[in-house]
Amino acid sequence: MSATSMALLHRSLQKTRISPSQFLSSRTLISYARCKSLLPTPQSRDIANSTSLLPSRRSYAANSPFRSNLLRIIRNEIEYQSEYAPPHQPATEFKSFSVEDCPGEQCIVMKGKFGEEENIKMEATMFDGFMSVPRTGLDASGRDVRLHVSLLVDISKIDGSEEIEFLCSVWPNRIEIQKLYMLRRNKITGQPYMGRDFGSLKYDFQTAIKEFLRVRGIDSDLCFFLHEYMMNKDRIELIQWLRKLNSLIAK
């Protein structure tokens, strides 16, 4: 993504009206750096059953009691996470979109086309916020937590001359558009007009834009897919993180 797009998103995030309680940390918003592979590719990761990085019990004897105990705790946690709701190999496609995982990073990239004239690229974070909602049904006591995913959607013309960008919040059952930008790649100014917050625009206009995205596959099915994908990715990354921690401490 270009430096201008990054600057636009930075300005928009400063102006967005999402409440602080919906986000755990600003540092967890979408990463625009190229997703570089810090870990083995998904195809090479035996996620649930691999024990190649688990510490050998023999090595404990050469370590101090404190280190041995710490390594034992980490090993037990790896085993627990691998056996409790073990992760599966991440999907590589969703409907007409390809899905590119970024191992060791908080983002995934999805790419597709709409007709012969448009390219669609989406960048989604792992869970970066939440909101608390009242429970419904028979057990209406207490509250539930709904997790949040940040999504950036780029829709561009094949010739690269025009592009529309949407900054969205993805909840389990809906997509909320926060900002909408219109860019002309060959005529970018230093301070382009950023537009209003999407929620302040007329209802009919909002409805039309949502339909514009829906016909391009950015809909409730995508919400469900992203949340399922990120739950699985969260488990994958945790196990890999624990293994790297174990390897570092064991040296």
Secondary structure as GFF3:
##gff-version 3
##sequence-region A 1 251
A	DSSP	alpha_helix	3	15	.	.	.	ID=ss1
A	DSSP	three_ten_helix	20	22	.	.	.	ID=ss2
A	DSSP	three_ten_helix	26	28	.	.	.	ID=ss3
A	DSSP	three_ten_helix	42	44	.	.	.	ID=ss4
A	DSSP	three_ten_helix	57	62	.	.	.	ID=ss5
A	DSSP	alpha_helix	65	83	.	.	.	ID=ss6
A	DSSP	beta_strand	93	94	.	.	.	ID=ss7
A	DSSP	beta_strand	97	101	.	.	.	ID=ss8
A	DSSP	beta_strand	107	114	.	.	.	ID=ss9
A	DSSP	beta_strand	118	125	.	.	.	ID=ss10
A	DSSP	beta_strand	129	134	.	.	.	ID=ss11
A	DSSP	beta_strand	143	157	.	.	.	ID=ss12
A	DSSP	beta_strand	162	171	.	.	.	ID=ss13
A	DSSP	beta_strand	174	184	.	.	.	ID=ss14
A	DSSP	three_ten_helix	198	200	.	.	.	ID=ss15
A	DSSP	alpha_helix	203	214	.	.	.	ID=ss16
A	DSSP	alpha_helix	220	250	.	.	.	ID=ss17
###
